[in-house]
């Protein structure tokens, strides 16, 4: 796996996690 790919995936998962947290509120 590419380092850039891992970074993008990490950013995307963090973003979706924050989004789901906002939806829970």
N, C-alpha and C positions, 0 to 999 in steps of 0.2 A: 504493500500500500504506500502511496505517495505521502510525504509529510504534509503537503498542501491539501491533499484529499482528507487526511485525518483532521487537519485544522478546520476545514469547511464542515465536516461531519460533526465535529465537536461544537462548533459555533451553531449549527443548525439544531442540534439536539438541545443545546442550552436555550436557544430561542424558543423552541416549541415547548420546553419545560416552563419557561416564564409565561408563555401564552396560555398554557393550560392552567397555570396558577392564577392568572388573571380571570379566566373563565370560571374558576371555582368560586371566586369572590362574588 
